[in-house]
Amino acid sequence: MDALQKNRSTPSLPESSIVLLGLLFTIVGLIFRDSFGFTSLLAAVGIGLVIAGTVYIAVEGSELVRLSLAFISLVALPLLSYGSIIRWIGGIMIGAVIVGALFTRISE
């Protein structure tokens, strides 16, 4: 019974394969063009997987901290494309992700 519970909690894909899958989506989305916009969506999903996977790998903390910083990085990056105060908020959020990742690495 313990073996069944242990298999359920282990991830099905390692983090590095999620980043590689994101790179593949991004490359395919940027190379091929279509009239429906599927490849643009595929490229956006790929970029999101690369960013979230990289942040998740870089942080060495609890699962909640790792997922929180990955989510903050996904929210912060699109804010950089806006102007004025919104860009500053995105920059501050990215700075918080970097500081959080460095803090978890130093404290471990």
Secondary structure, 3 states (H helix, E strand, C coil): CHHHHHHHHCCCCCHHHHHHHHHHHHHHHHHCCCCCCHHHHHHHHHHHHHHHHHHHHHCCCCHHHHHHHHHHHHHHHHHCCCCHHHHHHHHHHHHHHHHHHHHHHHHC
